[in-house]
Amino acid sequence: QLFPKIIEKLCGVVCQKVCAASQFSIVLTATGKVYSFGDGSGVGKGSTNPKQYLPWMIESLRNERVTDVSCGDSHCLALTQRGEVYAWGTNSMGQCGQGHNNGSVMLPQKVKGLEGVRVQQ
């Protein structure tokens, strides 16, 4: 695909922010839901075969109202209305804030060390 094209699955969804990583993209909606599509652990499916070619809502964030998102090369961060930060994706340098660099974080996890800290944008 060399030209912009409407993503039909998101028609009618009010998108507040979009972010692109090297192999996947995420979308934050006006209602605080996060959708992802593409390939890699940043898709947030919790699967070892994470290919997702159509946008899907990241289920593990369904009960959170996300207010902001950001992507690195191959990981994502989400900030919730309660001031909690979630991270997922490639974690080879500890960029998901889980206290280790042992493999990818396949589902969004609260960043350790920020418990009790209300993060604001």
N, C-alpha and C positions, 0 to 999 in steps of 0.2 A: 504494500500500500504506500504509494508515494504522495498521495494527496489527502488532506484532512477529510474525515468522514464522520458523520454523526454516529455515536455509539447508541444504537437503538434501545438497548436494555436500560439506559439511563434517561430516555425520553420521559419528560414529565417529572423528573427528579430535580429539585433545585440544588445545584452543586455550589458549594461555598469555596472549595479549594481543591486543586488537583496537584499532585506531586508525581514526579517521574524518577525512578531509579534506573539502573543500567538494564534490567530485564523485566521490570514490572512497574505498574502505576497504581496509585491509590487516589481515591476521591472521598472528600469529606462533604456530606450533605448538610443542608441548612437545619436538618433535624438532629444532627449530631451522630449520624451513622457513618461508618467507614466501609467503602467498597474497594476491592482490589482485583487486579487482573494482570496476567503475564506469567512469568516463570520464576521459580526460585523460592527460597524460604521466606522472602519478604511478602509473599502472597498471603501468608498467615493462615493457611489451611490446616496446619498441623500434620501434614502428609510428607512422606518421603518422595512422592511424585506430585509436586505442587503445581503442575501446569494448570492454568485457569484462563481460558481464552475469552471468556465473557465476564463482565463485572459481577461479583457476588459480594454480599454483605459479610464482613468478618464476624462470624457468629460469636466468638468469644468476647467481642466488644458490644454485643447487642444490647445489654442492659446498662451500658454507660452512655452518657451524653458527651461526646468528644467535641472539644472546642477548637482544636488545632492539630495538624499533622505535619510531619516533615519526613523526607526520605534522604538517606545517604546513598552511597553507591549500591548497597545491597541490604540495607536495614531501614526500619521505620520507627518513628516515635509518634505517640499520640498523647495529647494532654486532655484530661477530662474536666468537666465542669467543677468537680470536687477538688481539682488541683493535683490529681494523681497522674503520673507519667507511666505509660506502657511502652515497651520496646519489643521488637521481633525482627528476625532476619538473620543474616550472616553475623556471627559473633566471634570471628577469628582474632580480633584485637580487644575483645571485651566491650565492644561498642553498644551492646544491649544492656549493660549495667547489671549483670546477674552475678557478678563476683567471680567469673571464670571466663575462659575463652575456649571451652571444650565443645565445639560444634555449634551448629545453628540453633536459634531459638525459633521453633516452628509455629508457636502460637503467641499472641501478645501476652507479655508478663509484666507485672509492676516492676519498675526499676528499684532494685534493692538499695538501701542506704538513703532513700528518700521517704521512708515510712514516717508519717507524722509531719512531713514538710509539705505545705500547700504551695505548689508551684503555680505561678501566674505568668501569663505572656506579657 
